[in-house]
Amino acid sequence: APDKLFEREWAKALLQRVLLRLRGEFVAAGQQERFDVLCPHLVEPDESDSYAESAAKLGLSEGAVKTAMHRLRGRYRELYREEIALLVCGPSEVEAEIQHLFRTLES
C-alpha cells in the first residue's frame, strides 16, 4: 500500500540522516577512516568484515574495536533518539515512535 511504502521510505531516510550526523562527528574529529571501517558493523553486522579484520585495518586490537563499536552504537542510539524527539510532541512519545518505526522497517 502507498502509505506503508511512504512510512518505510521515511523511516529509512531518518536512519540515513542519523548515520550522516554520526559520520559528520567522526569527520570533525579527524576520524573518518575509523568511521568508514566501523560503520559496516553498525549497518549490516552479519555482512561486514570481522572485528579482527577491522582491527587490522585500523591498527588496533580486536578488543579496542569491540569497545569502539559499543561506543558507536551508543552514540547512534543517542542521535536516533534526538531525531525522533524533534518529531513528536514530548519525551513520553519518543519510545512509542521508535517502536513504530522499527515495526515499519520490519514489515
C-alpha positions in Angstrom: 0.0 0.0 0.0 1.3 3.5 -0.8 1.0 4.7 2.9 3.1 1.8 4.1 5.7 2.3 1.4 5.9 6.0 2.3 6.4 5.2 6.0 9.1 2.7 5.2 11.0 5.1 3.0 10.6 7.8 5.6 12.0 5.6 8.3 15.0 4.6 6.1 15.6 8.3 5.4 15.6 9.0 9.1 18.2 6.3 9.7 20.3 7.7 6.9 20.1 11.1 8.5 21.3 9.7 11.8 24.3 8.0 10.0 25.2 11.2 8.3 25.2 13.1 11.6 27.3 10.4 13.2 29.7 10.4 10.2 30.0 14.2 10.5 31.0 13.9 14.1 33.8 11.5 13.2 35.0 13.6 10.3 35.0 16.7 12.5 37.2 14.7 15.0 39.6 13.7 12.2 38.4 10.0 12.4 36.7 9.5 9.0 38.7 6.3 8.3 37.7 4.9 11.7 34.0 5.6 10.9 34.3 4.1 7.4 35.8 0.9 8.8 33.4 0.5 11.7 30.2 1.7 10.1 29.5 -1.6 8.2 29.4 -3.4 11.6 26.7 -0.9 12.6 24.6 -1.0 9.4 24.9 -4.7 8.3 26.6 -6.6 11.1 26.2 -10.0 9.5 27.7 -9.0 6.2 30.6 -6.8 7.4 34.2 -7.8 7.9 35.1 -9.5 11.2 36.2 -7.3 14.1 39.7 -8.9 13.6 39.8 -7.6 10.0 38.6 -4.2 11.1 41.2 -4.1 13.8 44.0 -4.9 11.3 42.8 -2.2 9.0 42.8 0.4 11.9 46.0 -0.9 13.6 44.0 -1.7 16.8 43.4 -4.7 18.9 40.2 -6.6 18.4 39.2 -5.6 21.9 39.6 -2.0 21.0 37.4 -2.4 18.0 34.7 -4.0 20.2 34.9 -1.1 22.6 34.7 1.4 19.7 31.7 -0.4 18.3 30.0 -0.3 21.7 30.5 3.4 21.8 29.5 3.9 18.2 26.2 2.0 18.8 25.6 4.1 21.9 26.1 7.4 20.1 24.0 6.1 17.2 21.1 5.4 19.6 21.5 8.9 21.2 21.4 10.6 17.8 18.4 8.5 16.8 16.5 9.5 19.9 17.4 13.2 19.3 16.0 13.0 15.8 12.8 11.3 17.0 12.4 13.8 19.8 12.3 16.6 17.1 9.3 14.9 15.5 7.0 14.1 18.5 5.1 16.3 20.9 7.0 15.3 24.0 9.6 13.0 25.6 6.9 10.5 26.6 6.2 9.8 22.9 9.8 9.0 21.8 9.8 5.4 22.8 6.4 4.7 21.1 7.6 6.4 17.9 10.8 4.4 17.9 8.8 1.1 18.2 6.5 2.2 15.4 9.5 3.0 13.1 11.1 -0.4 13.8 7.8 -2.2 13.1 7.6 -0.2 9.9 11.1 -1.3 8.8 10.4 -4.9 9.7 7.3 -5.2 7.5 
